Structures are given as structure tokens and as C-alpha cells.
Amino acid sequence: MSLVLTAFLFVLYYGYILLVGLNRELLATRIGATTTLGIPLGMGVIVGAWMLTAVYVAWANRRYDADVRALRARLER
């Protein structure tokens, strides 16, 4: 699971960096009086990273919390 989420994160980050490097004109497109398309896409990268982190935390809590409780119970005996 962590490798899959890491791959998604790399695609998200490096996809944005490649877009900056290879298609600046697209990111310079104005979508408001002073805002360009690059700003909301950059914010999307940040929000996407938070979402991937939240997915991992939820998965890890479901997966590992029961194992940690069982290990603690075994060690306390």
C-alpha cells in the first residue's frame, strides 16, 4: 500500500514539475484578473498530497492498530 501511494505522490509532484518545465504557456494562462492556472494546480498538488497522507494514515490505523494491541498483550504476559 505504501509503495502504491508513494508512486501516486511521485506522479503528482513530478507531473506538476514536468508541466512547469515543458508547458509553461499552459500554466501562465490567466483564469482571473491576476491568477494563472499554475496557482490552483499547485494548490491541487498540496491538497492531493494531504489526501494521500490521510489515506495512508487511515489504512495504517486499520491495519496496524490491532497488531500493536495484540503484541502489547503478548509482551505484558
C-alpha positions as CSV (number, residue, x, y, z in Angstrom):
1,M,0.0,0.0,0.0
2,S,2.7,2.4,0.9
3,L,4.5,1.8,-2.4
4,V,1.3,2.5,-4.4
5,L,0.7,5.7,-2.5
6,T,4.3,6.7,-2.9
7,A,4.0,6.1,-6.7
8,F,0.9,8.3,-6.8
9,L,2.7,11.0,-4.9
10,F,5.7,11.0,-7.2
11,V,3.3,11.2,-10.2
12,L,1.5,14.1,-8.6
13,Y,4.7,16.1,-7.7
14,Y,6.8,15.3,-10.7
15,G,3.9,15.6,-13.1
16,Y,3.5,19.2,-11.9
17,I,7.2,19.9,-12.2
18,L,7.3,18.4,-15.7
19,L,4.3,20.5,-16.6
20,V,6.1,23.6,-15.3
21,G,9.2,22.7,-17.3
22,L,7.6,21.5,-20.5
23,N,4.4,23.6,-20.9
24,R,4.8,27.0,-19.1
25,E,2.4,28.6,-21.5
26,L,-0.4,26.5,-20.2
27,L,0.4,27.3,-16.6
28,A,0.6,31.0,-17.5
29,T,-2.9,31.0,-18.8
30,R,-4.9,33.6,-16.9
31,I,-8.1,32.4,-15.2
32,G,-8.8,35.6,-13.4
33,A,-7.6,39.2,-13.2
34,T,-4.3,38.2,-11.6
35,T,-4.5,34.4,-11.1
36,T,-2.9,32.0,-13.5
37,L,-3.7,28.3,-14.0
38,G,-0.5,27.3,-12.2
39,I,-1.7,28.6,-8.8
40,P,-4.7,26.3,-8.4
41,L,-2.8,23.4,-9.9
42,G,0.0,23.9,-7.4
43,M,-2.6,24.1,-4.6
44,G,-4.1,20.9,-6.0
45,V,-0.7,19.2,-5.7
46,I,-0.6,20.2,-2.0
47,V,-4.2,19.1,-1.3
48,G,-3.5,15.8,-3.2
49,A,-0.5,15.1,-1.0
50,W,-2.6,15.7,2.1
51,M,-5.3,13.4,0.8
52,L,-2.8,10.6,0.0
53,T,-1.3,11.1,3.5
54,A,-4.8,10.8,5.0
55,V,-5.5,7.6,3.0
56,Y,-2.2,6.1,4.3
57,V,-3.0,7.1,7.9
58,A,-6.5,5.6,7.8
59,W,-5.1,2.4,6.2
60,A,-2.3,2.1,8.7
61,N,-4.6,2.7,11.7
62,R,-6.9,-0.1,10.5
63,R,-4.1,-2.5,9.6
64,Y,-1.6,-2.0,12.4
65,D,-3.5,-0.9,15.5
66,A,-4.9,-4.4,16.1
67,D,-1.5,-5.9,15.6
68,V,0.1,-3.4,18.1
69,R,-2.6,-4.2,20.7
70,A,-2.0,-8.0,20.2
71,L,1.8,-7.5,20.5
72,R,1.4,-5.4,23.7
73,A,-0.9,-8.0,25.2
74,R,1.6,-10.8,24.5
75,L,4.5,-8.8,25.9
76,E,2.6,-8.0,29.1
77,R,2.1,-11.7,29.9
